[in-house]
Amino acid sequence: MDPTSLEIFLAVACETSVTRAARKLARAPSNVTTRIQLLEEQVGAQLFSREGKKMTLTREGRTFVTYARRLVALAEEARLAMKNMATLRVGTMESTAASRLPPVLAQFNENWPSVSLQLTLGATQDLAAAVIADELDCALVARPPRDQTDNAVSFDRHGLLHVTPIYQEELLLILPPNHLPVRDASDIRSRQLAALEPGCTYRRVAERWVRLTADLPTLEVGSYHSMLAHVVAGNAAGVIPRSVLDGMHWSADIEVHSLGPVDTLLISKRDRRSATLQGLEAILVSSGAATPRSSARPS
């Protein structure tokens, strides 16, 4: 009882004619007749009463129409579900997308040409929530040092996620040109900290470091370029991964102070790890192994 036979049955029921149904389906009338006969054998009932060329549903046929429609709809739903599996929904921090992902995505597209990648940019907390809610298949997020217990892996309190370390970023405090070296936040001349949105792990690490010795308000900016502009103008100190700063080719001679390493993790639901997701994970792990670990270099 394949979907094609059910679609032929429904077409004949609608048209009340083998000839018209065959024309609608672009099939030979003899093929339509054969399919109907085989279907009647399978269900063990006569589905049509034949009055010359007119095909009228029997009582059994009228009952079977309801089931045929359900089965065809279910088959279409299954087809669409399989098609959607050819799309991998990947969340990533903006910094990772800019500094790490281009070669990874190129290799994935080469290895999995039939899979479409759908990228979503966001902050760690938002991305983790989207993975848990099955809105994303996986996400690249940041985990602060484990000694910062107020932040560490707070996005997975129920143990729902599979976590794979990928990169280690050196997080930098960036300072205006000619700024004196800093030991702690009390040495910062600028009276505010420029950072991305509140869900950003890098922002949380920097704010925690600042609170130890100073009381600097946070200036929320929309991009790292905007952050750098504020820093160069002397309006703020900023927080940025070294890999992103190195890739921006900024001409101003800013000063930097290392805030230490922050891990980049690939997270996914433990029960939602498809073959395509694992393929992306393998490429990411390989790219992480080929990337030198950042060393914490103070200013």
Backbone torsions as a table, in degrees:
resi	resn	phi	psi	omega
1	MET	NA	73.9	-175.2
2	ASP	-84.3	159.0	-179.0
3	PRO	-57.0	-33.3	-179.4
4	THR	-63.5	-44.5	177.7
5	SER	-62.5	-38.2	178.9
6	LEU	-66.7	-39.2	177.8
7	GLU	-65.2	-38.4	177.4
8	ILE	-64.6	-43.4	178.3
9	PHE	-59.0	-45.0	-178.5
10	LEU	-66.7	-35.7	178.5
11	ALA	-66.0	-42.7	178.6
12	VAL	-66.0	-39.7	178.6
13	ALA	-62.3	-37.9	-179.8
14	CYS	-73.4	-42.3	-174.8
15	GLU	-86.9	-16.9	-174.5
16	THR	53.0	30.5	-178.3
17	SER	-159.1	131.5	175.9
18	VAL	-65.5	-41.4	-176.9
19	THR	-63.4	-48.3	-179.6
20	ARG	-66.2	-39.3	178.6
21	ALA	-64.2	-40.3	179.6
22	ALA	-64.1	-40.6	178.7
23	ARG	-64.7	-41.5	-179.7
24	LYS	-63.6	-37.0	-176.8
25	LEU	-93.0	-1.4	-177.3
26	ALA	58.3	45.8	178.6
27	ARG	-125.7	162.5	175.0
28	ALA	-74.4	139.2	178.5
29	PRO	-55.0	-37.2	-179.8
30	SER	-63.5	-34.5	178.3
31	ASN	-67.9	-40.3	178.6
32	VAL	-63.9	-44.7	179.6
33	THR	-60.5	-45.2	-179.6
34	THR	-61.5	-42.8	-179.4
35	ARG	-62.9	-41.4	179.9
36	ILE	-65.2	-42.3	179.7
37	GLN	-63.1	-42.9	178.6
38	LEU	-64.6	-38.7	179.9
39	LEU	-66.0	-40.6	178.3
40	GLU	-63.1	-36.5	176.6
41	GLU	-66.0	-38.5	-178.2
42	GLN	-68.2	-40.7	-177.7
43	VAL	-86.6	-13.2	177.7
44	GLY	72.2	33.3	179.7
45	ALA	-154.5	152.7	175.1
46	GLN	-82.8	123.1	-174.5
47	LEU	-94.6	-23.1	-179.6
48	PHE	-129.1	145.0	166.4
49	SER	-100.1	132.8	-172.9
50	ARG	-103.4	113.9	179.0
51	GLU	-117.8	90.0	-173.1
52	GLY	66.8	-124.4	178.2
53	LYS	-90.9	-5.1	-177.5
54	LYS	-86.1	133.2	179.4
55	MET	-111.5	113.4	-178.8
56	THR	-113.8	135.3	-179.7
57	LEU	-64.6	135.2	171.6
58	THR	-79.3	176.9	176.2
59	ARG	-58.8	-42.2	177.5
60	GLU	-64.6	-38.0	179.2
61	GLY	-64.1	-40.2	179.3
62	ARG	-64.9	-36.4	177.0
63	THR	-68.7	-39.9	-176.4
64	PHE	-70.2	-26.6	179.4
65	VAL	-54.3	-43.9	-178.6
66	THR	-59.8	-45.1	-179.5
67	TYR	-69.3	-37.3	179.9
68	ALA	-62.8	-42.3	178.6
69	ARG	-62.9	-42.2	178.7
70	ARG	-62.7	-43.5	-177.8
71	LEU	-66.6	-40.4	178.1
72	VAL	-65.0	-42.6	179.3
73	ALA	-63.8	-39.3	179.6
74	LEU	-66.5	-38.9	178.1
75	ALA	-63.7	-40.3	178.3
76	GLU	-66.6	-39.0	177.5
77	GLU	-61.7	-42.5	178.7
78	ALA	-64.6	-39.8	179.3
79	ARG	-62.3	-44.6	179.7
80	LEU	-66.3	-36.1	178.1
81	ALA	-63.3	-41.5	178.1
82	MET	-67.0	-36.0	178.2
83	LYS	-64.8	-41.2	-179.4
84	ASN	-66.0	-26.3	178.2
85	MET	-67.9	-14.2	177.4
86	ALA	-81.7	3.0	174.7
87	THR	-112.9	125.6	178.1
88	LEU	-105.4	117.9	-177.0
89	ARG	-92.3	111.8	-173.1
90	VAL	-116.6	125.5	173.8
91	GLY	-97.7	148.3	179.7
92	THR	-155.5	149.8	170.6
93	MET	-68.9	149.6	-179.7
94	GLU	-58.9	-40.2	-178.0
95	SER	-62.6	-42.3	179.7
96	THR	-67.9	-40.3	178.7
97	ALA	-59.8	-38.6	-176.0
98	ALA	-78.0	-41.0	-169.6
99	SER	-99.5	-20.7	-172.1
100	ARG	-120.5	-32.0	-165.1
101	LEU	-82.0	-28.7	-175.2
102	PRO	-49.5	-50.6	179.3
103	PRO	-68.8	-31.1	178.6
104	VAL	-64.9	-46.3	-178.7
105	LEU	-66.9	-36.1	177.7
106	ALA	-63.2	-42.4	179.4
107	GLN	-68.7	-38.9	178.6
108	PHE	-63.0	-44.6	179.6
109	ASN	-62.9	-31.1	177.5
110	GLU	-71.6	-39.9	-178.1
111	ASN	-81.2	-30.1	-176.4
112	TRP	-128.2	66.0	-174.4
113	PRO	-64.0	-22.1	-177.6
114	SER	-88.4	-2.9	-178.1
115	VAL	-103.1	128.1	178.3
116	SER	-92.4	130.8	177.4
117	LEU	-95.4	128.2	177.6
118	GLN	-112.9	110.3	-175.2
119	LEU	-94.1	136.9	174.2
120	THR	-126.6	125.5	178.6
121	LEU	-93.7	142.7	178.9
122	GLY	-177.0	179.5	177.1
123	ALA	-86.8	159.1	-174.8
124	THR	-51.4	-51.2	-175.7
125	GLN	-61.6	-41.6	-179.7
126	ASP	-68.4	-40.6	179.8
127	LEU	-65.5	-42.9	179.6
128	ALA	-62.6	-41.5	178.3
129	ALA	-63.0	-37.0	179.5
130	ALA	-68.3	-36.7	176.9
131	VAL	-65.9	-45.5	-179.4
132	ILE	-62.6	-34.6	-179.9
133	ALA	-84.1	5.9	-178.8
134	ASP	63.8	23.2	174.6
135	GLU	-86.6	-19.3	174.3
136	LEU	-130.7	148.1	177.3
137	ASP	-80.5	-30.5	179.4
138	CYS	-163.1	167.5	178.6
139	ALA	-155.7	148.0	173.0
140	LEU	-97.1	116.6	-175.4
141	VAL	-129.6	168.6	-178.3
142	ALA	-107.2	139.6	174.9
143	ARG	-119.6	124.6	179.4
144	PRO	-71.8	171.2	178.0
145	PRO	-53.7	144.0	-174.6
146	ARG	-65.5	-18.7	178.7
147	ASP	-76.3	-10.1	175.9
148	GLN	-91.6	77.7	-169.1
149	THR	-67.0	-18.6	178.4
150	ASP	-75.0	-15.1	-178.0
151	ASN	-112.2	-27.3	-164.0
152	ALA	-62.0	118.0	174.1
153	VAL	47.1	35.7	-179.2
154	SER	-68.7	-13.1	-178.6
155	PHE	-79.1	-4.9	-177.1
156	ASP	-132.8	56.4	-175.9
157	ARG	-69.6	-20.7	-177.2
158	HIS	-103.4	7.8	175.7
159	GLY	65.2	34.1	-178.1
160	LEU	-85.2	-14.6	-167.9
161	LEU	-105.8	144.0	167.6
162	HIS	-89.9	127.3	-172.8
163	VAL	-119.8	125.0	179.0
164	THR	-124.1	118.0	175.6
165	PRO	-65.5	136.2	-178.4
166	ILE	-119.4	-61.6	-177.4
167	TYR	-124.0	163.9	167.7
168	GLN	-125.9	119.5	-179.2
169	GLU	-99.4	143.9	170.2
170	GLU	-91.3	119.2	-178.4
171	LEU	-89.0	130.4	-175.7
172	LEU	-115.4	142.8	163.1
173	LEU	-92.3	121.4	-179.9
174	ILE	-103.9	140.3	-171.3
175	LEU	-128.1	157.2	-179.7
176	PRO	-59.2	158.6	178.1
177	PRO	-55.0	141.2	177.0
178	ASN	67.8	14.6	175.6
179	HIS	-68.0	139.8	177.6
180	LEU	-67.7	152.8	177.0
181	PRO	-56.1	147.5	-179.6
182	VAL	-114.7	143.1	172.8
183	ARG	-98.5	-38.8	177.3
184	ASP	-150.3	-177.6	-172.9
185	ALA	-65.4	-20.5	179.5
186	SER	-67.2	-17.7	179.6
187	ASP	-87.4	-4.6	-177.8
188	ILE	-75.1	124.7	-179.5
189	ARG	-75.4	-39.6	178.7
190	SER	-66.9	142.2	-172.4
191	ARG	-99.5	20.1	173.5
192	GLN	-153.5	159.7	-179.8
193	LEU	-109.4	122.3	177.1
194	ALA	-89.9	128.3	-177.9
195	ALA	-152.3	168.1	178.9
196	LEU	-80.1	-163.3	-172.1
197	GLU	-62.1	160.2	-174.2
198	PRO	-57.3	-31.1	-179.3
199	GLY	-76.3	-0.3	-178.3
200	CYS	-75.8	124.5	-180.0
201	THR	-63.9	-38.3	179.2
202	TYR	-59.9	-41.5	177.2
203	ARG	-61.8	-43.8	-177.9
204	ARG	-64.4	-39.7	177.7
205	VAL	-63.2	-45.9	-178.8
206	ALA	-65.7	-42.7	179.8
207	GLU	-63.3	-38.6	178.2
208	ARG	-64.7	-41.8	178.9
209	TRP	-64.4	-42.1	-179.5
210	VAL	-63.9	-42.9	-175.6
211	ARG	-63.5	-18.6	-179.6
212	LEU	-64.9	-31.6	-173.6
213	THR	-137.3	-1.6	-176.6
214	ALA	-151.7	171.6	179.7
215	ASP	-127.6	78.4	-179.1
216	LEU	-102.8	128.0	174.3
217	PRO	-70.1	157.0	179.4
218	THR	-99.1	127.5	173.6
219	LEU	-95.8	112.6	-178.6
220	GLU	-80.8	126.5	179.3
221	VAL	-120.2	161.5	-175.0
222	GLY	-92.8	-11.7	-177.4
223	SER	-158.4	164.2	177.5
224	TYR	-69.9	-30.6	176.5
225	HIS	-64.1	-42.1	176.7
226	SER	-63.1	-40.8	178.2
227	MET	-59.1	-47.3	-179.4
228	LEU	-62.0	-37.7	178.8
229	ALA	-61.9	-43.2	177.9
230	HIS	-64.1	-38.8	-178.9
231	VAL	-66.9	-47.7	-178.7
232	VAL	-61.9	-35.4	179.1
233	ALA	-74.2	-6.9	-179.9
234	GLY	82.4	10.9	-176.7
235	ASN	-83.2	-20.4	-173.1
236	ALA	-162.6	161.5	162.2
237	ALA	-93.3	156.9	-178.2
238	GLY	-130.2	170.4	178.9
239	VAL	-130.8	126.9	-172.1
240	ILE	-156.7	143.9	173.8
241	PRO	-68.1	145.4	-179.6
242	ARG	-61.0	-37.2	-177.9
243	SER	-61.2	-35.3	178.4
244	VAL	-72.6	-44.7	179.3
245	LEU	-60.2	-42.8	-179.6
246	ASP	-62.8	-30.7	-177.5
247	GLY	-85.6	-5.8	-175.8
248	MET	-90.4	-15.3	177.8
249	HIS	51.6	46.7	-179.4
250	TRP	-74.3	132.4	-173.1
251	SER	-80.7	-26.1	-177.5
252	ALA	-68.5	144.9	-177.0
253	ASP	-89.2	72.1	-178.8
254	ILE	-76.8	163.0	176.9
255	GLU	-102.6	153.1	-179.6
256	VAL	-132.6	153.3	174.3
257	HIS	-136.8	129.5	-176.6
258	SER	-77.8	131.6	173.7
259	LEU	-99.5	4.9	175.8
260	GLY	98.8	-178.6	-175.8
261	PRO	-83.9	147.6	173.3
262	VAL	-133.4	128.2	-178.0
263	ASP	-80.0	142.7	168.8
264	THR	-103.3	126.1	-176.0
265	LEU	-116.2	148.6	167.3
266	LEU	-99.6	120.8	180.0
267	ILE	-114.5	145.7	176.7
268	SER	-154.5	160.5	176.5
269	LYS	-68.8	137.7	-178.7
270	ARG	-59.2	-31.4	-177.0
271	ASP	-101.4	17.0	-178.4
272	ARG	-132.0	36.8	-174.1
273	ARG	-98.4	87.9	-178.2
274	SER	-74.4	169.2	179.1
275	ALA	-63.3	-37.9	179.4
276	THR	-67.4	-38.8	177.7
277	LEU	-62.9	-43.8	179.2
278	GLN	-66.6	-29.6	174.9
279	GLY	-65.9	-43.2	176.0
280	LEU	-63.7	-41.8	179.8
281	GLU	-59.3	-42.4	-179.4
282	ALA	-63.0	-39.8	178.5
283	ILE	-66.9	-41.4	178.8
284	LEU	-63.5	-44.5	179.0
285	VAL	-60.5	-42.4	179.1
286	SER	-63.8	-40.8	179.8
287	SER	-68.8	-33.8	177.4
288	GLY	-68.4	-37.3	178.9
289	ALA	-67.7	-29.6	-178.8
290	ALA	-84.4	-8.3	-178.9
291	THR	-96.4	122.9	179.3
292	PRO	-57.7	137.6	175.5
293	ARG	-63.3	138.3	179.1
294	SER	-72.3	137.2	175.7
295	SER	-98.1	142.2	-179.6
296	ALA	-78.9	101.9	-176.7
297	ARG	-109.4	107.7	179.3
298	PRO	-68.6	157.9	178.9
299	SER	-72.0	NA	NA
